[in-house]
């Protein structure tokens, strides 16, 4: 019978331990929530802020195309003269 009483005492102590919160688990939960919030804020920032680099690349490509078009026109004029 001694083992049965020990078992009951163990179960009672286990029930009282369930109400205690582990500080390490709370710390990890807080860090997880902060990381999730930071991720959401970053995604919203990337969504709403215009991409200036894309505009710059488009302008550069337009200038580059104009440059090559001018060279092509010069070559055509030279060929016509010959």
C-alpha positions as CSV (number, residue, x, y, z in Angstrom):
1,X,0.0,0.0,0.0
2,X,2.9,2.3,0.4
3,X,3.5,2.5,-3.3
4,X,-0.2,3.4,-3.9
5,X,0.1,6.3,-1.5
6,X,3.3,7.5,-3.1
7,X,1.6,7.3,-6.4
8,X,-1.3,9.5,-5.2
9,X,1.1,12.0,-3.7
10,X,3.1,12.1,-6.9
11,X,-0.1,12.9,-8.9
12,X,-1.1,15.6,-6.4
13,X,2.3,17.3,-6.7
14,X,2.1,17.0,-10.4
15,X,-1.3,18.8,-10.5
16,X,0.1,21.7,-8.4
17,X,3.1,21.9,-10.7
18,X,0.9,22.3,-13.8
19,X,-0.2,25.7,-12.6
20,X,3.4,27.0,-12.5
21,X,4.7,28.5,-15.6
22,X,8.2,27.8,-16.8
23,X,10.1,31.2,-17.2
24,X,12.1,29.8,-20.1
25,X,8.9,28.9,-22.1
26,X,7.5,32.3,-21.4
27,X,10.8,33.9,-22.6
28,X,10.7,31.9,-25.8
29,X,7.1,32.8,-26.4
30,X,7.8,36.5,-26.0
31,X,10.7,36.3,-28.4
32,X,8.6,34.4,-30.9
33,X,5.8,37.0,-30.7
34,X,8.3,39.8,-31.2
35,X,9.9,38.1,-34.2
36,X,6.5,37.5,-35.7
37,X,5.5,41.2,-35.3
38,X,8.9,42.3,-36.8
39,X,8.3,40.0,-39.8
40,X,4.8,41.4,-40.4
41,X,6.0,45.0,-40.1
42,X,8.9,44.3,-42.6
43,X,6.5,42.7,-45.1
44,X,4.1,45.7,-44.8
45,X,7.0,48.1,-45.3
46,X,8.3,46.3,-48.4
47,X,4.7,46.2,-49.8
48,X,3.9,49.9,-49.3
49,X,7.3,51.6,-50.0
50,X,7.9,52.2,-53.7
51,X,10.9,50.5,-55.3
52,X,13.1,53.4,-56.4
53,X,15.8,51.1,-57.7
54,X,13.5,49.6,-60.2
55,X,12.7,53.1,-61.6
56,X,16.4,53.9,-61.8
57,X,17.1,50.7,-63.7
58,X,14.3,51.4,-66.1
59,X,15.8,54.9,-66.8
60,X,19.2,53.4,-67.3
61,X,17.9,50.8,-69.7
62,X,16.1,53.5,-71.7
63,X,19.3,55.6,-71.9
64,X,21.2,52.5,-72.9
65,X,18.7,51.7,-75.6
66,X,18.8,55.2,-76.9
67,X,22.6,55.0,-77.1
68,X,22.6,51.8,-79.1
69,X,19.9,53.1,-81.4
70,X,22.0,56.1,-82.2
71,X,25.0,53.9,-83.1
72,X,22.7,51.7,-85.3
73,X,21.5,54.8,-87.1
74,X,25.1,56.0,-87.6
75,X,26.1,52.6,-89.1
76,X,23.1,52.7,-91.4
77,X,24.0,56.2,-92.6
78,X,27.6,55.1,-93.3
79,X,26.5,52.1,-95.3
80,X,24.2,54.2,-97.4
81,X,27.1,56.6,-98.1
82,X,29.2,53.8,-99.4
